[in-house]
Amino acid sequence: DVYTEENPDRNAFLYAVDQYPTIVKANTLDATVLKGRNGIGVPDQMASFSSSGHTNTIKGLLGDTAQSFFAEHYMSSFLKMLAMTDWLRTELMNVDSDKKSDFDALASDIATHFDIVSRVMKQRGPMKSNRDFFFLQVGGYDTHAVSWEPGTRELNEALAVFKTEMVSQGTWQDTVVVAFSDFGRTLNSNGRGTDHAWGGNYFAVGGSIRDQVMLSQFPSTFDAGHPQDWGNGIFIPKWGYEVFWAPITDW
């Protein structure tokens, strides 16, 4: 929202991969949900809208002004969705979705998501995009009784391939990836895993970001009685995770 308000003459697109999460619903910029390997996961019936004339039929049914504000908003959003789907499908047809990529060797959801993102980013020029925002979400970190190591390994592998792809596209210097969670984990074990907590580690990587720099303030000790210790392995973070969004937005 901040970017579009401060740059009304520039094209910005918001994408969510595989689902429409709550975090993007409050934005004035409508999010496009990307599904499938080629980014367009629409039913077969919708795939033939343009060729069969169904799009015009739908427009005719929804074209009249409704007395209900909610109905009018729904009709407007639905028509925008159809237009965006047809337009995005046309643009992504220029990307060879059958071509093997390094992501294919990684059997993980996060790798598939990064693959979709890289395909859309490859069309930034034809789509006349000045700034793209992508939201990727993957589970498996609510580790009350299991280790979270497999998830971090999959994320690391996917990020490595994504960086290679962005370098080959010449866009790594203009790309930033931020990883964050809606809650942290306890520092001590519950016997089988870890429980919910407040403090956590988030990171940002990109071609123009200084590496190996820690923001906020790392606790001097994890001993009980530390001012940030809430007990049971729960540490209160020095700063909230929102603080890093300001410099990223300015950038």
PAMISE-666431 format. One line per 8 residues: number of its first residue (from 1); their letters; for each residue x, y, z of C-alpha. Coordinates in Angstrom, 3 decimals, always signed. Layout:
N
NUM	A	X/Y/Z ~ ... $
***
This chain:
251
1	DVYTEENP	+0.000/+0.000/+0.000 ~ +2.803/+2.441/+0.895 ~ +4.582/+1.813/-2.393 ~ +1.482/+2.339/-4.542 ~ +0.457/+5.459/-2.611 ~ +3.890/+7.059/-2.994 ~ +4.354/+5.897/-6.595 ~ +0.939/+6.173/-8.287 $
9	DRNAFLYA	+2.521/+6.347/-11.753 ~ +4.369/+3.028/-11.406 ~ +2.969/-0.454/-11.978 ~ +3.007/-2.760/-8.962 ~ +1.628/-6.273/-8.697 ~ +0.857/-8.332/-5.591 ~ +0.901/-12.117/-5.840 ~ +0.154/-14.892/-3.369 $
17	VDQYPTIV	+1.341/-18.402/-4.218 ~ -1.074/-21.323/-3.825 ~ -3.466/-19.570/-1.424 ~ -4.948/-16.215/-0.437 ~ -3.578/-15.556/+3.081 ~ -4.927/-13.055/+5.571 ~ -1.753/-10.959/+5.464 ~ -2.516/-9.718/+1.926 $
25	KANTLDAT	-6.265/-9.178/+2.335 ~ -5.967/-5.749/+3.947 ~ -4.072/-4.263/+1.001 ~ -5.689/-1.882/-1.453 ~ -3.650/-3.632/-4.148 ~ -5.561/-6.779/-5.116 ~ -3.541/-9.985/-4.844 ~ -3.386/-12.482/-7.695 $
33	VLKGRNGI	-3.170/-16.101/-6.544 ~ -0.670/-18.183/-8.512 ~ -1.279/-21.928/-8.750 ~ +0.130/-24.758/-10.774 ~ +3.579/-25.038/-12.305 ~ +2.846/-22.312/-14.852 ~ +1.231/-19.986/-12.311 ~ -2.343/-20.236/-13.581 $
41	GVPDQMAS	-4.363/-22.780/-11.666 ~ -7.881/-22.254/-12.992 ~ -10.519/-24.926/-13.650 ~ -10.734/-26.324/-17.189 ~ -14.112/-24.634/-17.605 ~ -12.515/-21.212/-17.063 ~ -9.569/-21.964/-19.308 ~ -11.860/-21.849/-22.334 $
49	FSSSGHTN	-13.619/-18.588/-21.440 ~ -11.799/-16.450/-23.975 ~ -12.142/-18.829/-26.904 ~ -15.751/-19.810/-26.258 ~ -17.091/-16.332/-25.555 ~ -18.033/-17.171/-21.965 ~ -16.210/-14.081/-20.752 ~ -18.624/-11.833/-22.627 $
57	TIKGLLGD	-21.543/-13.862/-21.274 ~ -20.342/-13.355/-17.711 ~ -19.804/-9.655/-18.347 ~ -23.343/-9.408/-19.665 ~ -24.756/-11.098/-16.565 ~ -22.749/-8.935/-14.167 ~ -22.696/-5.729/-16.151 ~ -25.789/-4.110/-14.644 $
65	TAQSFFAE	-25.374/-1.870/-11.610 ~ -26.631/-3.518/-8.428 ~ -28.447/-1.742/-5.616 ~ -26.331/-3.588/-3.083 ~ -22.842/-2.224/-2.453 ~ -21.600/-5.698/-1.587 ~ -23.020/-7.232/-4.760 ~ -21.498/-4.424/-6.839 $
73	HYMSSFLK	-18.115/-4.950/-5.186 ~ -18.316/-8.701/-5.780 ~ -19.221/-8.272/-9.451 ~ -16.423/-5.763/-9.969 ~ -13.882/-8.030/-8.277 ~ -15.036/-11.061/-10.235 ~ -14.717/-9.280/-13.586 ~ -11.267/-7.991/-12.624 $
81	MLAMTDWL	-10.296/-11.543/-11.724 ~ -11.370/-12.830/-15.143 ~ -9.486/-10.067/-16.922 ~ -6.342/-10.623/-14.833 ~ -6.480/-14.389/-15.398 ~ -6.740/-14.042/-19.174 ~ -4.021/-11.394/-19.286 ~ -1.607/-13.288/-17.036 $
89	RTELMNVD	-2.165/-16.526/-18.926 ~ -1.302/-14.768/-22.183 ~ +1.908/-13.341/-20.726 ~ +3.010/-16.596/-19.107 ~ +2.486/-18.523/-22.336 ~ +5.775/-16.945/-23.398 ~ +7.540/-18.853/-20.616 ~ +8.372/-22.442/-21.547 $
97	SDKKSDFD	+6.550/-24.266/-18.732 ~ +7.633/-27.653/-20.104 ~ +11.310/-26.804/-19.840 ~ +13.167/-28.583/-17.057 ~ +14.515/-26.343/-14.311 ~ +16.790/-26.864/-11.317 ~ +13.712/-26.622/-9.108 ~ +12.458/-29.950/-10.503 $
105	ALASDIAT	+15.124/-31.822/-8.535 ~ +13.749/-30.439/-5.257 ~ +10.688/-32.283/-4.037 ~ +9.297/-29.616/-1.737 ~ +6.385/-27.173/-1.738 ~ +8.649/-24.175/-1.148 ~ +10.752/-25.081/-4.201 ~ +7.615/-25.285/-6.347 $
113	HFDIVSRV	+6.534/-21.881/-5.051 ~ +9.883/-20.280/-5.857 ~ +9.733/-21.872/-9.316 ~ +6.386/-20.167/-9.982 ~ +7.747/-16.843/-8.728 ~ +10.803/-17.063/-10.987 ~ +8.583/-17.725/-14.023 ~ +6.422/-14.681/-13.327 $
121	MKQRGPMK	+9.478/-12.507/-12.669 ~ +10.875/-13.563/-16.029 ~ +7.945/-11.727/-17.645 ~ +8.412/-8.447/-15.761 ~ +9.423/-6.648/-18.943 ~ +6.450/-7.648/-21.122 ~ +4.102/-7.109/-18.161 ~ +5.543/-3.589/-17.660 $
129	SNRDFFFL	+6.005/-4.185/-13.938 ~ +8.014/-1.737/-11.838 ~ +7.678/-3.624/-8.566 ~ +6.370/-7.118/-7.793 ~ +5.418/-8.396/-4.342 ~ +5.142/-12.143/-3.780 ~ +3.842/-13.899/-0.670 ~ +4.853/-17.531/-0.199 $
137	QVGGYDTH	+3.684/-19.637/+2.704 ~ +4.780/-23.078/+3.814 ~ +3.953/-25.054/+6.943 ~ +5.759/-27.717/+8.914 ~ +7.375/-25.500/+11.552 ~ +4.876/-25.995/+14.378 ~ +7.301/-28.456/+15.878 ~ +5.841/-29.541/+19.209 $
145	AVSWEPGT	+6.951/-33.131/+18.667 ~ +9.284/-33.095/+15.660 ~ +12.446/-31.421/+14.446 ~ +12.230/-28.351/+12.219 ~ +15.531/-29.211/+10.518 ~ +13.913/-30.781/+7.386 ~ +11.941/-27.596/+6.741 ~ +14.965/-25.326/+7.015 $
153	RELNEALA	+16.961/-27.641/+4.746 ~ +14.252/-27.480/+2.066 ~ +14.084/-23.696/+2.382 ~ +17.863/-23.396/+2.057 ~ +17.916/-25.600/-1.056 ~ +15.070/-23.679/-2.700 ~ +16.671/-20.313/-1.928 ~ +19.970/-21.432/-3.453 $
161	VFKTEMVS	+18.271/-22.401/-6.725 ~ +16.149/-19.231/-6.688 ~ +19.250/-17.072/-6.296 ~ +20.912/-18.843/-9.234 ~ +17.829/-18.242/-11.365 ~ +17.637/-14.563/-10.399 ~ +21.331/-14.103/-11.205 ~ +20.759/-15.656/-14.636 $
169	QGTWQDTV	+17.825/-13.287/-15.184 ~ +19.951/-10.338/-14.091 ~ +17.515/-9.399/-11.314 ~ +19.246/-10.634/-8.137 ~ +20.527/-7.133/-7.322 ~ +16.914/-5.899/-7.426 ~ +15.454/-8.778/-5.405 ~ +14.957/-9.138/-1.676 $
177	VVAFSDFG	+13.584/-12.225/+0.084 ~ +12.285/-11.905/+3.644 ~ +11.472/-14.955/+5.775 ~ +9.321/-14.515/+8.868 ~ +6.831/-16.372/+11.038 ~ +3.717/-15.348/+12.924 ~ +5.201/-16.745/+16.153 ~ +8.514/-17.937/+17.570 $
185	RTLNSNGR	+9.577/-21.058/+19.445 ~ +10.803/-21.770/+22.946 ~ +14.549/-22.105/+23.403 ~ +14.257/-25.200/+25.545 ~ +12.706/-28.531/+24.595 ~ +9.413/-29.885/+25.860 ~ +10.912/-33.359/+25.647 ~ +10.084/-33.992/+21.987 $
193	GTDHAWGG	+10.171/-30.565/+20.318 ~ +9.532/-26.901/+21.081 ~ +6.432/-24.905/+21.960 ~ +5.070/-21.491/+20.960 ~ +6.985/-18.388/+22.051 ~ +7.527/-14.730/+21.144 ~ +11.178/-14.333/+20.186 ~ +12.361/-15.757/+16.883 $
201	NYFAVGGS	+14.861/-15.368/+14.070 ~ +13.918/-13.854/+10.725 ~ +16.183/-13.073/+7.808 ~ +16.429/-11.069/+4.607 ~ +18.643/-11.929/+1.638 ~ +19.200/-10.259/-1.710 ~ +21.811/-9.035/-4.134 ~ +21.933/-5.525/-2.646 $
209	IRDQVMLS	+21.633/-6.486/+1.032 ~ +24.654/-6.455/+3.322 ~ +25.227/-10.016/+4.385 ~ +26.040/-11.396/+7.832 ~ +24.585/-8.371/+9.612 ~ +22.396/-8.913/+12.661 ~ +19.763/-6.319/+13.453 ~ +18.151/-5.830/+16.851 $
217	QFPSTFDA	+20.136/-7.000/+19.885 ~ +21.046/-10.580/+20.626 ~ +20.645/-11.515/+24.323 ~ +23.924/-11.538/+26.214 ~ +22.873/-14.739/+27.988 ~ +20.004/-17.224/+27.943 ~ +20.201/-17.872/+31.682 ~ +17.028/-17.655/+33.737 $
225	GHPQDWGN	+16.469/-14.218/+35.195 ~ +17.589/-12.282/+32.107 ~ +15.398/-9.157/+31.569 ~ +14.120/-10.675/+28.313 ~ +13.446/-14.085/+29.883 ~ +9.719/-14.784/+30.344 ~ +10.275/-18.294/+31.665 ~ +9.948/-21.771/+30.125 $
233	GIFIPKWG	+12.373/-20.874/+27.354 ~ +10.309/-17.909/+26.136 ~ +12.356/-14.806/+25.355 ~ +10.834/-11.388/+24.691 ~ +12.338/-9.900/+21.493 ~ +14.169/-6.589/+21.735 ~ +12.331/-5.260/+18.671 ~ +9.193/-6.387/+16.871 $
241	YEVFWAPI	+9.562/-8.124/+13.533 ~ +7.791/-5.200/+11.811 ~ +10.853/-2.935/+12.068 ~ +12.620/-4.307/+8.996 ~ +9.699/-3.511/+6.684 ~ +10.410/+0.241/+6.782 ~ +13.883/+0.096/+5.139 ~ +12.684/-2.528/+2.669 $
249	TDW	+9.763/-0.293/+1.666 ~ +12.055/+2.721/+1.291 ~ +14.427/+0.636/-0.828 $
***
